[in-house]
Amino acid sequence: MNRSISRRVAVSAVTCALSLLFSYLETFIPMPIPGMKIGLANLITLILLPTFGVPTAACVSLLRISLSALLFGSPVSFVYSLAGGIVSFAVTALILKFRLFGLAGASILGGVCHNLAQIAVAIFLLGTAKVFVLLPWLLLSGTVAGLAVGLLGAYLLPRLPRSLFPDAKTTVPPESSDAASSVSFEDPSDQTNDRKDC
């Protein structure tokens, strides 16, 4: 195992633990509506996608959802989280890949789609469309929370030590205020590692 792979594994483990901690802390934040949450763990996904690529970000996200349900959730919460997580991840990844929006825009749409997926699962499991009454509030919370997390990610990404992801082609010009507007979204695993690691 070379140093590049070792670094990827180490960062994946640390970010998974950090996202799990964020998910745990959110359980102590009271919310007025079922399913409403801040989504702090999505910050990790926003940072991993443009730096380590889709496979690493997907693995960390899936591990976080599974461990969250196992440690402080339930089988039902796992179904909701998995459905929302898959849809949200796919939307966020596609937006960043094709540079349709910056991190804030991707986070907002990811949060909104996360809540839409959970509403769809609730209708399927409960067998009633009455849960639609929650939709406006969940869309509002998804937008606000997504914006906050996206702006935080845009602030942190260009300030992270480059040594954390030396093989990633992530570049943020100094004059750019939005980290995601100029982040290259190439999976570092596709690169030929023809140089020595520092």
N, C-alpha and C positions, 0 to 999 in steps of 0.2 A: 504494500500500500504506500503510494508516494505521498509527499507532503500536501499536495493539492487535494487529494481525496481525504486525507486525514483532517485537513482544515475544514472541508465541506461537512464531514461527519460531525466535527466538534461544533461548528456554527449551527448546524441543524439541531443538535441536542440542546444547545443553549437557548436557541430561539423557541424551540418546542416547550422547554421548561418555562420560559418567560411568557409565552402566550397562554400556557396553562395557568400561570399565576394571575395573569390579567383576567382570565375567565373566572377564576376562583374569587377574585376581589369583587367582580361584578355581581356575584351572588349576594353580597351584603348591601348592594345599592337598591333601595326600594323603588319599584316602578308602579305607576298607577294602572297600567294595562298589561295583561298577560302577553308575553312575547316581546315586549319592549325592552331593549337593552342598548347600551352604548356601543358595544362591539370593539372594545380596546384591543382584543386579540387580533383583529383584522389589520392593525398597524404592522404586525410582524409580516403578514402576507404582502402588504404593500411594499415593504422593504425587500423581502426575499425575491419577489417576482422579477424586478429589473436587475437584480444583482446575481442571484444564483439560478434563476430560471424557473420554469413551470414545474419540472419534476420535484425539485427540492421543496419549493413552496407548497406543492400539493401534498407531499408526504408529511410535512410539518403540520399543515392544516388538518389533515385526516387524523394524525396522531393526537392532536390537541382536542378535536371533537370527540374521539373515542375515549380518551383518558378523562375528559371532563365528565362525560356521561357515566363512566365507571366509578369515578371517585366522589363526585357530588351531584350526580344526576340520576336519571332513570332510563329505562328502555324507550319510554315515550319521548322524553326530552332528546334522546339520541336520534330518533327518527326526525324530529323537527329540526334539530341542529344540522344533521347530515344533509337533509333536503335543502335547507337554506344555505348551508356552506358550499355545496356543490354548485348550485345556481349562481351564488354570489361570486365564487372563485372563477367560474367560467366567464362570467360577464366582465369581471375586473381584468382577467388575463387577456381577453380579446381586445378590450378597450386600450390597454397599455401596449399590446403587441402592435396594433395598427395606429397607435398614437392619436386616437379619436379625441381624447381629453387628457388632462394632466392627472396627477394623483388624486386631487380633490374631486374632480369629476368622476373618475373611476370609482372612488370610494363611495360617493353619493349613490351612483347607479347600482353598485354592488350591494349597498345597504338596503336600498329600495327593493331590489330583486330578491334579496334574502327574505324580507318580510312577505313579499308576494308568494314566494315558494312555501313559506310556513302557513300562510292563509290557505293555500291550495291543499296542503297536507291536513290541516285542521278540518276542512270541508270533507275530505275523503274519510278521515278517521271518525269524525263525529256524525257524518251523514246529514249535515244541515248547512245551509248557506247563511245562517244567522250570524256567523262569525264575521261576515262582511261588514258588520257595523263597526268593527275594530279597524277596518282597512284605512280610513282617512288618518287616524291617529298613528297607525304604524308607518304609513308612508311619510308623515310629517317627522316622526322620530327618526326614521331611517335616513331622511334627508339631512336633518340637523346633525345627527351623530356621525353620518358619513362625511359631512363637510368638516367637522371638527377633527376626526381621525385622519382624513386626507390632508388637511392643512398641516397637521402635526407631522405626518409622514414626509410631506414636501419640505418641511423645515429640517427634519433630522437626516434625511437621505444624503444630501451633499456634505453633511458635517460628520458622517461616520468615517472612521479610519479606513483609508484605502487598503490597508493590510488585511482587513477582514475578507475582502473579495478581490484579490489581485488579478484573478483570471477573468473577471467579469468586465465587459466593455461598457461600463456605466460611466458616462461623462456628463458633468453638469457645468456648463460655462459659468464663469464668475458673474457675468451680467444677468444670468437667468435667476428670476425670483421664484419660479415654479420648478421644483426639482424634476417633476415628471415630464415637463414639456420638452426636455432635451435628453432624457434618459434613453440610452440605447437598450432595446429589449432583446438582446441576443443571448441565448442559453449558453453559458460558459462551458457546458459539457460538450458543445459542438465544436469547440475550438481545439486546435492542435497545440498541445502543450510542448512547444519546441524550445522553451527557455527554462532556466533553472529557477526554482522558487527561492525567494529571499530568505 
